[in-house]
Amino acid sequence: MGYKVAVVGATGNVGREMLQTMVERNFPADEVVALASHRSVGREVSYGDDTVLKCQDLATFDFKGTDIVLSSPGASVSAEFSPKAAAAGAVVVDNTSHFRMDPDVPLVVPEVNPDAIAGYTKKGIIANPNCSTIQMLVALKPLHDLATIKRVVVATYQSVSGGGKAAMDELFNQTRGVYMNEPAEKNRQIFTKQIAFNVIPHIDKFMDDGMTKEEWKMVVETKKILDPNIEVCASCVRVPVFIGHSEMVNVEFENPIDEEQARAVLREAPGVSVIDHRQDEGYVTPAECAGEDAVFVSRIRKDASIENGLNFWCVSDNLRKGAALNTVQIAEILASDYLGK
């Protein structure tokens, strides 16, 4: 017997990817419901090659009888409807930022802290971390187990798909406009500055201390998921790439660790693919990671400026491991280990 699953935000980038990921991984669902705002009611979304789902209205949907909800609307929408779904008896795996730092809601990366899923019973909600946090922690977990991380300094290079379809359209339209001698302002609605042929050191809102909310997320989520004693300094930058986040990560450890030890443990780590050759094309870029499930790690090398320091580069498809895949993986563990159908 399978599960009844509702996908909230089914018409968005992540919602569509969730549906595709469920099919690819043969998620044990007997019934799948696509939910969206009233503007998208009746709109069709694909569920695999042969099935088309018609979107139903989230505002009027009765969650009674639904086992699992995979939710990726805006945070304000999730704040209203995820508790309603949980109250009706469903378990919600929420991909928005709203519940992540709630102490009664587990924040989970399956390769890092799968046991935290058991905490779903407090509110009926499990939170999916920020996309940039997920890929970094998949790579950091085996290194932390090996040599204990003290401090992480990370610079991210985040694709526009993290801002949704409208952000992807803005990059496309601005890029086309450059070649047509159109001013960037004509095609700027989402980003604070021109994104085509540019980089923007600003993702999400500014906070009082000068950090952006995106940078703050990486700090506090790392502490909640991996280890509260790890200090994190993050700088998050939006770059003109459609899909795939990249990160240059500097790590300081409590105990000695060398490149070969790091490379060996990462090769054995779940969810990690090491492509690290010191030659042309011996590393992975966002262009190669789009559509892939793994977190790719390259350019592993010693940081000679500190004791017990390493640098590495990692890239991952932010719509898959950074969102949809991580959400479905959580649901798979929930279904197999906790719900017991």
Secondary structure, 3 states (H helix, E strand, C coil): CCEEEEEECCCCHHHHHHHHHHHHCCCCEEEEEEEECHHHCCCEEEECCCEEEECEEHHHCCCCCCCEEEECCCHHHHHHHHHHHHHCCCEEEECCCCCCCCCCCCECCCCCCHHHHHHHHHCCEEECCCHHHHHHHHHHHHHHHHHCEEEEEEEEEECHHHHCHHHHHHHHHHHHHHHCCCCHHHHCCCCCCCCCCCCECCCCCECCCCCEHHHHHHHHHHHHHCCCCCEEEEEEEECCCCCCEEEEEEEEECCCCCHHHHHHHHHCCCCEEECCCCCCCCCCCHHHHCCCCCEEEEEEEECCCCCCEEEEEEEECCCHHHHHHHHHHHHHHHHHHHHCC
